[in-house]
Structures are given as structure tokens and as C-alpha cells.
Amino acid sequence: MDHKMFSGINYNQHLNTCVLASYAVSCFPFTNQQPVLDYFVAYCRHFNKVEKPTPNLTEAHPERSYEGHFHNLAAKTGNSGYKILSDLHHGSAEPEFERARNAVTLDSVDWSKTTPAEVERAIAQPGCLLLLFLNASPFLGLNMHSIVVGHEGGRLYYFDTNPGAIVLYRNKVRNVADFGSLGSAYIVRKKP
């Protein structure tokens, strides 16, 4: 999938919000470029979560409101960030999640039954991306971080919401396993 499809994204992560931000990035090319921050607003509406202004922040901010609530919810037994994300994608009545649900499917990757090579073949297909949680990535210097991985012309690229940038790799990352310790993952597929 052409990495230029992400060129209209205007977002840079400010807090520990990579799970929802990377989901929004993976949906971006398929939802008529729905802005990333809109998903944070939708999350806050879905959970009826609004944060009050503090002396250090002149107004409530949906990214900050999301962060505390999301991490508390993810820490509960039997929950994970990607499980919360899947539940929102499949069941939220908020328009942003409905738009994403109508545009893409999220197909869970079970690493015990699927190889990175199989995933790479899947994301090499038109309209497919990989939403990937990295438990640790010595190569990228990241731990516990969510990214979007694409495949273009025989090479992988990824979008990291931390710097708000796409990084193209020709030689250093030859396959998905090179990113590091693979955690939860979804293949994001454009609906016909």
C-alpha cells in the first residue's frame, strides 16, 4: 500500500496514547482521512469521560482524558489495550468508530498459528496494513508501543505516532519479526 496515503495526517502523539492513535492512523486512508484526534473525542464520548482543566492546562484535552481512563481499563484482569480497541471498533455507536467499522475489518493475528511471513504476504495485498503492538523493539529503541506497518514495492514501512512520521526501510527491516518482540496485532483490511 502506497505510503503516500498517509500524507494528510496532522498528528503528533503527546502522551502514552499510541494504541488509539495507531488505530486511527491505520483507518485514515480508508475513512476519507478522518483526523486522528477525532477518535480521542469519540473515545471520551463513548465512555462519558471528560477531564476538567488544571492549572497546567487551560482546557480539557481528549488525548489526556483518554490516557488515564484507557490505561486503568487496560490494567484490569483479562483486558488489554488491543482488546479495548477491538471492542470499540466492533461495538461503539460513536460516528468515528462506525465510519471505521464500515471502512475496514480488524482481523486478529494469532502468532502461535501465523508466521510473520504469512502476515507480510497479507499486508502486501492492496488495501491492507498491520496494526502491531511491540512488547520490545531493540531495533527501534521502543518498548510497549503500537505502530502501523505497511508493505510497498517489496519493502516494509511503518508509521509511528510518537514523532508523527512514516519511516521507510529498504535494508534494515526485512520482515515483520525484525521489529522486535511481537505482541498483539491486527491486519487492517479495506472493505470492498
C-alpha positions in Angstrom: 0.0 0.0 0.0 1.4 3.3 -1.0 2.8 5.2 2.0 1.7 8.5 0.4 -1.8 7.7 1.5 -0.8 8.9 5.0 0.5 12.3 3.8 -2.5 14.2 5.1 -2.1 13.1 8.7 -1.6 16.0 11.0 -1.0 14.4 14.4 1.9 14.0 16.8 1.5 11.9 19.9 1.9 13.9 23.2 1.2 11.3 25.8 1.1 7.5 26.1 -1.7 7.2 23.6 -0.2 5.1 20.8 -2.8 2.3 20.8 -5.8 4.5 19.8 -3.5 6.8 17.7 -2.1 4.0 15.6 -5.6 2.5 15.1 -6.7 6.0 13.9 -3.7 6.1 11.5 -4.5 2.6 10.2 -8.0 3.7 9.4 -7.0 7.1 8.0 -6.6 6.2 4.3 -10.0 4.3 4.3 -12.2 6.8 6.2 -11.8 9.9 3.9 -8.9 11.0 6.1 -10.8 11.1 9.4 -8.4 13.2 11.7 -6.7 11.2 14.4 -7.8 13.4 17.3 -11.4 12.8 16.4 -11.0 9.2 17.7 -9.9 10.5 21.1 -13.0 12.8 21.2 -15.2 9.7 20.3 -13.5 7.6 23.0 -14.3 10.2 25.6 -17.9 10.5 24.4 -18.2 6.6 24.4 -17.0 6.4 28.0 -18.6 9.7 29.1 -15.1 10.8 30.1 -14.3 14.5 30.3 -11.3 15.8 32.1 -11.5 19.2 33.9 -8.9 21.8 33.2 -5.9 22.1 35.5 -3.6 25.0 36.2 -1.1 23.5 33.8 -3.6 23.0 31.0 -6.0 25.8 30.2 -8.6 23.4 28.7 -9.6 19.8 28.9 -7.9 17.8 26.2 -9.4 14.5 24.8 -5.9 12.9 24.4 -5.2 13.4 28.1 -8.7 12.4 29.2 -8.3 9.2 27.1 -4.9 8.3 28.5 -5.7 7.9 32.2 -9.0 6.1 31.6 -7.6 3.8 28.9 -4.6 2.7 31.0 -6.8 2.0 34.0 -9.2 0.0 31.9 -6.4 -2.0 30.2 -4.8 -2.9 33.5 -7.9 -4.8 34.6 -7.6 -8.6 34.6 -8.4 -10.1 31.2 -8.2 -6.8 29.4 -5.6 -5.4 27.1 -5.2 -2.3 25.0 -5.9 -4.1 21.8 -9.0 -5.8 23.3 -10.4 -2.4 24.2 -9.6 -1.2 20.8 -11.4 -4.2 19.2 -14.4 -3.7 21.4 -14.7 0.0 20.3 -14.2 -0.9 16.6 -16.8 -3.6 16.6 -19.4 -2.1 19.0 -19.1 1.6 19.7 -22.1 3.7 18.4 -19.8 6.8 18.1 -19.8 8.0 14.5 -16.0 7.9 14.2 -15.9 4.2 15.1 -18.9 3.4 13.0 -17.1 5.1 10.0 -14.0 3.0 10.7 -16.1 -0.2 11.1 -17.8 0.5 7.8 -14.5 1.1 6.1 -12.2 -1.7 7.4 -12.1 -5.0 9.2 -9.8 -5.9 12.0 -8.5 -9.4 11.7 -6.7 -10.6 14.8 -3.3 -12.2 14.3 -2.6 -15.2 16.5 1.2 -15.5 16.4 1.0 -19.1 17.7 -0.8 -20.1 14.4 0.5 -17.5 12.0 4.1 -16.7 10.9 5.4 -13.2 10.3 5.9 -14.3 6.6 2.2 -15.1 6.3 1.4 -11.7 7.8 3.7 -10.0 5.3 2.0 -11.7 2.4 -1.3 -10.5 3.7 -0.2 -6.8 4.1 1.4 -6.9 0.6 -2.2 -7.1 -0.7 -3.9 -3.9 -1.8 -5.8 -2.1 1.0 -4.0 -4.0 3.9 -2.0 -2.8 6.8 -0.7 -4.3 10.1 -1.6 -2.7 13.4 1.2 -4.0 15.6 2.0 -3.8 19.3 5.6 -4.3 20.1 6.5 -5.6 23.6 10.0 -4.6 23.0 12.0 -3.4 19.9 15.7 -3.1 20.3 15.9 -2.1 16.7 13.6 0.9 17.2 14.5 1.6 20.8 10.9 1.2 21.8 9.1 -0.8 24.5 5.4 -1.3 24.8 4.5 0.7 21.7 1.9 0.4 18.9 2.8 1.1 15.2 1.2 0.7 11.8 3.2 -1.4 9.3 2.7 -1.3 5.6 4.2 -3.1 2.6 5.1 -1.2 -0.6 7.1 -2.4 -3.5 8.9 -5.2 -1.7 9.8 -3.2 1.4 8.2 -2.5 4.7 7.5 0.9 6.2 5.9 1.9 9.5 4.1 4.9 10.9 5.0 5.8 14.5 2.7 8.3 16.1 5.4 9.4 18.6 7.2 11.5 16.0 4.2 11.6 13.7 6.2 10.2 10.8 6.4 7.4 8.3 9.7 5.6 8.2 10.7 3.7 5.1 13.1 0.8 5.3 14.9 -0.9 2.4 17.6 -2.9 4.1 17.3 -2.8 7.9 13.9 -4.3 8.3 13.5 -7.3 6.0 10.5 -8.8 7.8 8.0 -8.1 10.5 9.9 -10.2 13.1 12.8 -7.7 12.7 10.8 -5.1 14.6 11.3 -7.0 17.8 9.1 -8.9 20.3 5.8 -9.0 18.6 2.7 -8.6 20.7 -1.0 -8.2 19.8 -1.7 -7.5 16.1 -4.5 -6.9 13.7 -4.5 -7.0 9.9 -6.5 -4.0 8.9 -8.3 -4.6 5.6 -10.2 -2.2 3.5 -13.8 -3.4 3.0 -14.9 -3.8 -0.7 
